[in-house]
């Protein structure tokens, strides 16, 4: 009975051979979307660790299959499924980063990196045709390994800074090199197909590029994430909750929580409320950097940095606010940044100053 079932599965996969890699890759994303919650949750950590370990194992089995290593063993019966397993685990690992990152309220500063992530994720058509390319295999492995450790290590050591990011990259680099070298020395076909120096140069190039992105503030300071950020007319703390009054936009503008045209009466205070996710016990200093666009110089000018500390662990994120009085009319931007000046998100609004103006769509919510 089991043999019949297995044959049916094999026939189905062979019949849809072209679509199968794409389906398995997307399957990894869908599964993550349904199951992943918090990056510091035990289930998430264990699941992603299993993905990475399983991907490492599948790459080893797949590359040695060309040498006839599994002839006459039970693994031989599953050789044709190895590319699909690789697709699934790559889909699961790459999508995890996209999922966690996309939960941030603003992509203004790091949109370029997010676009790259999405392109990498949906490049399954290229991967489907070139999975046998070992340069591509190990480059993709290093990329998802790097993104995994950039989340995982800060969660484990309860610390997030530039040194930890560099450490995450070094760990992923070392693990990738160990895997590549092991496969290279035990697999004659791999030694024929690749130039080890060229492969290492490609991987190091990816490593340096990711570090460059980090120092140019094009990579978000994971695992921190700005879950909510808005410009408000009033914020106060009451019994552990934050009471926030702000203007809402028209119902059909569903992608934005607040109105960017801020109705301002001279003399009032302008508040910025933010909610930041941080893993349990991770402590971090956060700043609201208030910027005003000077139309005379055509540049953004830093008006003030207002800082506060956060401690992670709360499901709804660590909440806080800053405010300013007597603000100028025009375009404003408040960057939510770490002490290393890495951008968590950007809250943008335009002040319309008029002593007789009335706020539009005013609501009050408890957070």
C-alpha positions in Angstrom: 0.0 0.0 0.0 2.8 2.4 0.9 4.6 1.5 -2.4 1.5 2.3 -4.4 1.2 5.7 -2.7 4.8 6.5 -3.2 4.6 5.6 -6.9 1.5 7.8 -7.2 3.4 10.8 -5.7 6.4 10.1 -8.0 4.1 10.0 -11.1 2.4 13.2 -10.1 5.7 15.1 -9.6 7.1 13.8 -12.9 3.9 14.8 -14.7 4.3 18.4 -13.3 8.0 18.4 -13.4 8.3 22.0 -14.6 5.9 23.5 -12.1 7.0 21.3 -9.1 10.1 23.4 -8.1 8.0 26.6 -8.1 5.3 25.0 -6.1 7.7 23.7 -3.5 9.5 27.1 -3.3 6.2 29.0 -2.8 5.1 26.2 -0.4 7.9 27.2 1.9 6.7 30.8 1.9 3.0 29.9 2.5 4.0 27.6 5.3 6.0 30.3 7.0 3.2 32.9 6.6 0.8 30.6 8.4 3.2 29.4 11.2 5.7 32.1 12.0 4.9 34.6 14.7 7.7 36.2 16.7 11.4 35.8 15.9 12.1 35.2 19.6 9.5 32.5 19.9 10.9 29.0 20.6 8.8 27.5 17.8 10.1 30.0 15.2 13.7 29.5 16.3 13.5 25.7 16.2 11.6 25.7 12.8 14.1 28.0 11.1 17.1 26.0 12.6 15.5 22.8 11.2 15.2 24.5 7.8 18.9 25.5 7.7 20.1 22.1 9.0 17.8 20.3 6.5 19.0 22.5 3.6 22.6 21.7 4.5 21.8 18.0 4.5 20.0 18.1 1.2 22.8 20.0 -0.5 25.2 17.4 0.7 23.0 14.5 -0.5 22.2 16.2 -3.8 25.8 17.0 -4.7 27.1 13.5 -3.9 24.3 11.9 -5.9 26.2 12.8 -9.1 29.0 10.6 -7.8 26.7 7.6 -7.5 27.3 7.7 -3.7 23.8 6.6 -2.9 23.5 3.7 -5.4 22.0 0.7 -3.7 21.0 2.6 -0.6 17.5 3.7 0.5 18.5 7.3 -0.3 18.6 6.4 -4.0 14.8 6.2 -4.0 14.5 9.8 -2.9 17.2 11.4 -5.1 14.8 12.9 -7.5 13.0 14.7 -4.6 16.2 16.4 -3.3 15.9 19.4 -5.7 12.3 19.9 -4.5 13.4 19.7 -0.8 16.1 22.3 -1.5 13.5 24.6 -3.1 11.2 24.2 -0.1 13.8 24.9 2.5 15.3 27.8 0.5 11.7 29.2 0.1 11.1 28.8 3.9 14.3 30.5 4.9 14.3 33.4 2.5 10.6 34.1 3.1 11.1 34.2 6.9 13.3 37.3 6.4 10.8 38.9 4.0 7.9 38.2 6.5 9.6 39.6 9.5 10.9 42.6 7.6 7.6 43.4 5.9 6.0 43.7 9.3 7.8 47.0 9.8 5.6 50.0 9.4 7.9 51.9 7.0 10.2 50.8 4.2 11.2 54.3 3.2 14.9 54.1 4.0 15.4 50.4 3.4 13.1 49.9 0.4 16.0 49.1 -1.9 17.1 46.1 0.2 13.5 44.9 0.6 13.1 45.0 -3.2 16.2 42.9 -3.5 14.8 40.4 -1.0 11.5 40.1 -2.9 13.4 39.7 -6.2 15.6 36.9 -4.6 12.5 35.3 -3.3 10.5 35.3 -6.6 13.6 34.4 -8.7 12.4 30.8 -8.6 12.2 30.6 -12.4 15.9 31.1 -12.7 16.6 28.8 -9.8 14.3 26.1 -11.3 16.5 26.0 -14.5 19.9 26.3 -12.8 19.6 24.4 -9.5 22.4 22.2 -10.8 24.7 25.2 -10.9 26.8 24.7 -7.8 27.9 28.3 -7.7 24.2 29.3 -7.5 23.5 26.6 -4.9 26.1 27.7 -2.4 25.6 31.4 -3.0 21.9 31.1 -2.2 22.8 28.9 0.8 25.2 31.6 2.2 22.6 34.3 1.6 19.8 32.6 3.6 22.4 31.5 6.2 23.5 35.1 6.7 19.9 36.3 7.1 19.1 33.5 9.5 22.0 34.3 11.8 21.4 38.1 11.6 18.1 37.3 13.4 19.1 34.4 15.5 22.3 35.6 17.2 20.9 38.9 18.5 17.9 36.9 19.9 20.2 34.4 21.7 22.7 36.9 23.2 20.1 39.6 23.9 22.2 42.2 22.2 21.9 44.0 18.8 24.7 46.3 17.5 27.2 46.6 14.7 29.6 44.1 16.2 26.8 41.5 16.6 25.9 42.0 12.9 29.5 41.5 11.8 29.6 38.4 14.1 26.5 37.0 12.4 28.1 37.4 9.0 31.4 35.7 10.2 29.5 32.8 11.6 27.5 32.2 8.4 30.6 32.7 6.4 32.5 30.0 8.4 29.6 27.5 8.3 29.2 28.0 4.6 32.9 27.5 4.0 33.0 24.3 6.1 30.0 22.8 4.2 31.5 23.8 0.8 34.9 22.4 1.6 33.5 19.1 3.0 31.4 18.5 -0.1 34.3 19.6 -2.3 36.7 17.1 -0.8 34.3 14.1 -0.7 32.7 14.7 -4.1 34.9 14.2 -7.3 32.1 15.6 -9.5 32.0 18.8 -7.5 35.8 19.3 -7.8 35.4 19.0 -11.6 32.5 21.4 -11.8 33.7 24.3 -9.6 36.8 26.4 -9.0 36.9 26.6 -5.3 38.7 30.0 -5.4 36.0 31.5 -7.7 33.2 30.1 -5.5 34.8 31.6 -2.3 35.3 34.9 -4.1 31.6 35.0 -5.0 30.5 34.2 -1.4 32.9 36.8 0.0 31.6 39.3 -2.5 28.0 38.7 -1.2 29.3 39.0 2.4 30.9 42.4 1.6 27.9 43.6 -0.3 25.6 42.8 2.7 28.0 44.6 5.0 28.1 47.6 2.7 24.3 47.7 2.7 24.3 47.6 6.5 26.7 50.5 6.9 24.8 52.5 4.3 21.6 52.0 6.4 20.0 50.0 3.6 19.4 46.9 5.8 17.0 47.3 8.7 18.4 46.7 12.2 16.9 43.2 12.6 15.5 41.8 14.8 14.0 45.2 15.8 11.0 46.3 13.8 8.8 49.4 13.8 5.3 47.9 14.1 3.3 51.2 14.3 4.2 54.8 13.8 2.0 57.8 13.4 1.7 61.6 13.8 -0.8 62.5 16.4 -2.5 65.5 18.0 -2.3 64.2 21.5 -0.7 61.2 23.3 -1.0 60.4 27.0 -0.3 57.4 29.2 -3.1 56.0 31.2 -3.1 52.8 33.3 -0.3 51.3 31.2 -2.0 52.1 27.9 -1.3 54.9 25.5 -4.3 57.1 24.4 -3.5 58.4 21.0 -5.6 61.0 19.1 -4.8 61.4 15.4 -6.3 62.1 12.0 -7.4 59.3 9.8 -7.4 59.2 6.0 -10.2 58.3 3.6 -11.4 54.7 3.8 -10.0 53.8 0.4 -6.4 54.8 1.4 -6.0 51.5 3.3 -2.2 51.3 3.2 -1.8 54.2 5.6 -3.1 54.5 9.2 -3.0 58.3 9.6 -3.5 61.3 7.4 -0.2 62.8 6.1 -1.8 66.3 5.8 -1.5 67.3 9.4 -4.0 70.0 10.5 -2.0 72.3 12.8 -3.0 75.2 14.9 -0.1 77.5 15.9 0.9 76.9 19.5 -0.2 73.2 19.6 2.1 70.3 20.1 2.8 67.7 17.4 3.2 64.1 18.8 4.9 61.1 17.2 3.8 57.8 18.6 5.8 54.6 17.8 5.5 50.9 18.8 8.7 48.9 18.3 9.0 45.1 18.4 12.1 43.8 20.2 12.9 40.3 21.3 12.5 39.4 24.9 15.1 41.0 27.2 16.8 42.8 24.4 17.5 46.4 25.6 18.2 49.2 23.2 18.3 53.0 23.0 15.9 54.5 20.4 15.7 58.0 19.0 13.1 60.0 17.1 15.0 62.2 14.7 12.8 65.1 13.7 13.6 66.5 10.3 12.1 69.5 8.4 12.4 70.0 4.7 13.8 73.5 4.0 12.4 74.7 0.7 15.1 77.4 0.4 18.0 74.9 0.5 15.9 72.0 -0.9 17.3 69.8 1.8 16.2 67.9 4.9 17.4 69.6 8.1 17.7 67.8 11.5 15.7 69.7 14.0 16.2 67.5 17.1 17.0 64.0 18.3 14.9 62.8 21.2 15.9 59.5 22.7 14.4 56.8 25.0 15.2 53.2 26.0 13.3 50.1 25.1 13.2 46.6 26.6 11.8 43.8 24.4 9.3 41.1 25.0 5.9 42.8 24.6 3.7 41.4 21.9 2.3 44.8 20.8 5.8 46.3 20.8 7.5 48.7 23.1 5.5 52.0 23.0 6.8 55.5 23.3 6.3 59.0 22.0 8.0 62.3 21.6 6.5 65.8 20.8 7.5 69.3 19.7 6.0 72.7 20.1 5.9 75.6 17.6 6.7 73.6 14.6 7.1 75.2 11.2 4.7 74.6 8.3 5.8 72.3 5.5 7.1 68.7 5.1 8.3 66.8 8.1 9.9 63.4 8.5 10.6 61.6 11.8 13.1 58.8 11.6 12.9 56.1 14.2 16.5 55.1 14.7 18.9 53.1 16.9 21.9 54.6 18.8 24.0 53.4 15.8 21.7 55.5 13.6 20.2 52.5 11.8 16.7 53.3 10.6 13.8 51.3 11.9 11.2 53.3 10.0 10.2 56.7 8.8 7.0 58.6 9.7 6.2 61.4 7.2 3.6 64.1 7.3 3.0 67.6 6.0 1.9 70.4 8.4 -0.9 72.7 7.2 -0.8 75.7 9.6 -4.0 77.7 10.2 -5.4 79.1 13.4 -9.0 78.3 12.2 -8.2 74.8 10.7 -10.1 71.8 12.0 -8.6 68.3 12.2 -10.2 65.8 9.7 -11.3 62.3 10.6 -10.1 62.7 14.2 -10.1 59.4 16.2 -8.8 58.4 19.6 -7.4 54.9 20.1 -6.0 53.0 23.1 -2.7 51.1 22.4 
